């Protein structure tokens, strides 16, 4: 039993620094890329007279803020449990996703407003310079490559916060594509296409922001794990020797981890110590093989295994 616990603890100790290093590295790379893109897009947008390119540059600027939010969340979420946070600080990741979503909503709304104002005064729309097209295409390539890199890192370390930030980069790539098409249309003699491109980008950004915000709100209000995860946890518990059944398995998300509670059904003729050992073993199995931060077990006698009064023993301590 002690060997099993030591192995589980070792796995957890190795995984956390890896997640932290990967998250920081990918985020700092994103910071560098977005600094360069923001400067190039905004300057080229003003020089060329392209509203779409300026809007895309502002979008890249919002990524910088988002990147620093992610870095802050990574720093805080790695902290151990303390007197004020008995289950650790994993929900900083959920809070960071909420901030990212809100930021996207605000940026998208601003872009929609600016583009709509421009469309109301079409005579003020200038013909853009060809440099805007080359900058937009360069930004498109850079953002797509950044997205692919960040998503690969996020999936490797299984971080929903990093996945959200990666898709934020993909939204930039999609927006740069729309902006490039709008600039191309403007150069071909259709000046309205540039602010129309900015309007489309605004809707894309706002839609993604709403998605992230809604999901983060669900996680912060104790959304349960997926059906597949719950089924996997139940199967792991039932595979533990001595567990005859289970009921009232409940889960809730905390960051990318899961907190769970379950009632175990065991032979009612066993001693309290034997029941405790079975529950302890079940908890270690689940925490070692699933993204479960903690499993609270409650031991009940299985139906038909005892003729005496039911005795329920809570095994809340973690070895």
C-alpha positions in Angstrom: 0.0 0.0 0.0 2.8 2.4 0.9 4.7 1.6 -2.3 1.5 2.3 -4.3 1.1 5.7 -2.6 4.8 6.6 -3.2 4.5 5.8 -6.9 1.3 7.9 -7.2 3.0 10.8 -5.4 6.0 10.6 -7.7 3.9 10.7 -10.8 2.1 13.8 -9.6 5.4 15.5 -8.6 6.8 14.9 -12.1 3.6 16.0 -13.9 3.1 19.3 -12.2 6.5 20.9 -13.1 6.2 19.6 -16.7 2.8 21.3 -17.0 4.2 24.5 -15.6 7.3 24.6 -17.8 5.3 23.8 -20.9 2.7 26.4 -20.1 5.2 29.1 -19.4 7.3 28.3 -22.5 4.4 28.3 -25.0 3.0 31.4 -23.4 6.2 33.4 -23.6 6.6 32.4 -27.2 3.1 33.7 -27.8 4.0 37.0 -26.1 7.0 37.5 -28.4 5.0 36.7 -31.5 2.1 39.0 -30.5 4.4 41.9 -29.6 5.9 41.8 -33.1 2.5 41.3 -34.8 0.9 44.1 -32.9 3.6 46.6 -33.9 3.6 45.5 -37.5 -0.1 45.4 -37.9 -1.0 48.7 -36.2 1.8 50.7 -37.9 1.1 49.2 -41.3 -2.6 49.7 -40.7 -2.2 53.4 -40.1 0.3 53.8 -43.0 -1.9 51.9 -45.5 -5.3 53.2 -44.2 -6.7 49.8 -43.5 -9.2 49.6 -40.7 -9.3 45.8 -40.9 -5.5 45.6 -40.3 -5.7 48.0 -37.4 -8.5 45.9 -35.9 -6.4 42.8 -36.3 -3.5 44.5 -34.6 -5.7 45.5 -31.6 -6.8 41.8 -31.5 -3.1 40.8 -31.3 -2.7 43.4 -28.5 -5.5 41.7 -26.6 -3.6 38.4 -26.9 -0.7 40.0 -25.0 -3.0 40.8 -22.2 -4.4 37.3 -22.4 -0.9 35.8 -22.3 -0.1 37.6 -19.1 -3.4 36.5 -17.6 -2.3 32.9 -18.4 1.1 33.4 -16.9 -0.4 34.7 -13.7 -2.8 31.8 -13.5 0.0 29.3 -14.0 1.9 30.9 -11.2 -1.0 30.8 -8.8 -2.5 27.4 -9.8 0.7 25.5 -8.9 0.6 26.6 -5.3 0.0 23.8 -2.8 -3.1 23.6 -0.6 -3.2 26.1 2.3 -5.4 27.1 5.2 -7.6 29.1 2.8 -7.6 26.7 -0.1 -7.8 23.1 1.2 -8.0 21.6 -2.3 -5.3 23.7 -3.8 -5.5 26.6 -6.3 -6.4 24.8 -9.6 -9.5 26.9 -10.1 -7.2 29.8 -11.0 -7.1 28.1 -14.4 -10.9 28.3 -14.6 -10.8 32.0 -13.6 -8.2 32.7 -16.2 -10.4 31.1 -18.9 -13.2 33.3 -17.7 -11.0 36.4 -18.0 -9.9 35.3 -21.5 -13.4 34.9 -22.6 -14.5 38.3 -21.2 -11.5 39.9 -22.9 -12.5 38.4 -26.3 -16.1 39.5 -25.8 -14.9 43.1 -25.1 -12.5 43.2 -28.1 -15.1 41.7 -30.4 -17.7 44.2 -29.3 -15.3 47.1 -29.9 -14.4 45.9 -33.4 -18.1 45.5 -34.3 -18.9 49.0 -33.2 -15.9 50.5 -35.1 -16.7 48.7 -38.3 -20.4 49.5 -38.1 -19.5 53.2 -37.6 -17.3 53.1 -40.7 -20.0 51.4 -42.8 -22.4 54.3 -42.0 -20.0 56.7 -43.6 -18.7 54.9 -46.7 -17.3 58.1 -48.3 -14.6 58.1 -45.5 -13.3 54.7 -46.5 -9.9 55.1 -48.2 -8.2 52.8 -50.7 -5.6 50.9 -48.8 -2.0 50.5 -49.8 -0.7 47.1 -51.0 1.6 46.8 -48.0 -1.5 46.1 -45.8 -2.1 42.9 -47.8 1.5 41.6 -47.3 1.4 42.3 -43.6 -2.0 40.6 -43.3 -0.8 37.5 -45.1 2.4 37.4 -42.9 0.3 37.7 -39.8 -2.0 34.9 -41.0 1.0 32.5 -41.4 2.5 33.5 -38.1 -0.7 33.0 -36.1 -1.6 29.7 -37.7 1.9 28.3 -36.9 1.6 29.7 -33.3 -1.8 28.0 -32.9 -0.6 24.6 -34.0 2.4 24.8 -31.6 0.3 26.0 -28.6 -2.4 23.4 -29.2 0.1 20.6 -29.4 1.6 21.7 -26.1 -1.8 22.1 -24.4 -3.0 18.6 -25.5 0.3 17.1 -24.3 0.0 18.5 -20.8 -3.9 18.3 -20.8 -4.5 21.9 -19.8 -7.9 23.4 -20.7 -6.5 26.9 -20.0 -3.7 26.4 -22.5 -6.2 24.9 -25.0 -8.3 28.1 -24.6 -5.3 30.3 -25.2 -4.3 28.2 -28.3 -7.7 28.6 -29.8 -7.4 32.3 -29.1 -4.4 32.2 -31.4 -6.5 30.3 -34.0 -9.2 33.0 -33.8 -6.4 35.5 -34.7 -5.4 33.4 -37.7 -9.0 33.2 -38.9 -9.4 37.0 -38.4 -6.2 37.6 -40.4 -7.6 35.6 -43.3 -10.8 37.6 -43.3 -8.8 40.8 -43.1 -6.5 39.8 -46.0 -9.6 39.1 -48.1 -11.1 42.4 -47.2 -7.9 44.3 -48.0 -7.7 42.4 -51.3 -11.2 43.4 -52.2 -10.4 47.0 -51.3 -7.4 47.0 -53.6 -9.6 45.6 -56.4 -12.0 48.6 -56.1 -14.5 47.5 -53.4 -13.6 49.7 -50.5 -16.5 48.5 -48.3 -14.9 45.1 -48.0 -12.2 46.4 -45.6 -14.6 47.5 -42.8 -16.9 44.5 -43.6 -13.9 42.3 -42.9 -13.3 44.1 -39.6 -17.0 43.5 -38.8 -16.8 39.8 -39.5 -13.7 39.5 -37.4 -15.5 41.3 -34.5 -18.3 38.7 -34.6 -15.9 35.8 -34.7 -14.0 37.1 -31.7 -17.1 37.9 -29.7 -18.6 34.4 -30.5 -15.4 32.6 -29.2 -15.3 34.9 -26.2 -18.9 33.9 -25.3 -18.0 30.2 -25.6 -15.0 30.5 -23.3 -16.9 32.6 -20.8 -19.9 30.2 -20.7 -17.7 27.2 -20.2 -15.6 28.8 -17.5 -18.8 29.9 -15.6 -20.0 26.3 -15.7 -16.7 25.0 -14.3 -16.6 27.6 -11.6 -20.1 26.6 -10.5 -19.1 22.9 -9.9 -19.9 21.4 -13.3 -19.5 17.6 -13.3 -16.9 15.7 -15.1 -17.8 14.2 -18.5 -19.8 11.0 -18.8 -16.7 9.2 -20.0 -14.6 10.4 -17.1 -17.3 9.4 -14.6 -17.6 6.0 -16.2 -13.8 5.5 -16.0 -13.7 6.5 -12.3 -16.6 4.1 -11.5 -14.9 1.3 -13.4 -11.7 1.9 -11.5 -13.4 1.8 -8.2 -15.4 -1.4 -9.0 -12.1 -3.1 -10.0 -10.7 -2.6 -6.5 -10.7 -5.9 -4.6 -13.4 -5.8 -1.8 -15.6 -3.3 -3.5 -19.0 -5.0 -4.2 -20.7 -1.9 -5.6 -21.0 1.8 -5.4 -23.7 4.6 -5.5 -23.9 8.4 -5.3 -20.8 9.0 -7.3 -20.6 12.7 -7.7 -17.9 14.9 -9.4 -17.0 18.5 -9.9 -14.3 20.2 -11.9 -11.5 22.3 -10.3 -9.1 23.5 -13.0 -8.3 20.5 -15.1 -8.7 18.2 -12.2 -11.7 16.5 -10.6 -13.0 16.3 -7.1 -15.2 13.3 -6.5 -17.4 11.7 -3.7 -18.7 8.2 -3.7 -20.4 5.6 -1.4 -18.7 2.2 -1.5 -20.6 -1.0 -0.9 -18.5 -3.6 0.9 -19.1 -6.8 2.9 -20.8 -5.7 6.1 -19.1 -8.5 8.0 -15.7 -6.9 7.7 -14.1 -4.9 10.4 -13.9 -1.1 10.3 -10.2 -1.3 9.6 -10.7 -3.7 6.7 -13.4 -1.5 5.2 -11.1 1.5 5.6 -8.2 -0.3 3.8 -10.5 -1.2 0.9 -11.7 2.4 0.6 -8.1 3.7 0.9 -6.9 1.4 -1.9 -9.8 2.4 -4.2 -9.0 6.1 -3.7 -5.3 5.6 -4.5 -6.2 3.6 -7.7 -8.5 6.4 -8.9 -6.1 9.2 -8.1 -3.2 7.5 -9.8 -4.9 6.6 -13.0 -7.4 9.5 -13.5 -7.2 13.3 -13.3 -8.7 13.2 -9.9 -7.3 15.6 -7.3 -9.1 13.9 -4.4 -11.7 11.2 -3.9 -13.9 11.3 -0.8 -15.1 7.8 0.1 -17.9 6.7 2.4 -18.2 3.0 3.3 -21.6 1.3 3.4 -22.4 -2.4 4.0 -23.5 -4.0 0.7 -27.2 -5.2 0.7 -27.6 -8.7 2.2 -24.1 -8.9 3.8 -25.0 -8.0 7.4 -27.8 -8.6 9.8 -26.7 -6.0 12.3 -27.3 -2.2 12.2 -25.7 -0.5 9.3 -22.4 1.2 10.1 -21.0 3.9 7.8 -17.4 5.0 8.2 -16.2 8.1 6.5 -12.6 7.8 5.3 -11.7 11.5 4.7 -8.0 11.4 5.4 -5.5 11.1 2.6 -2.4 9.0 3.3 
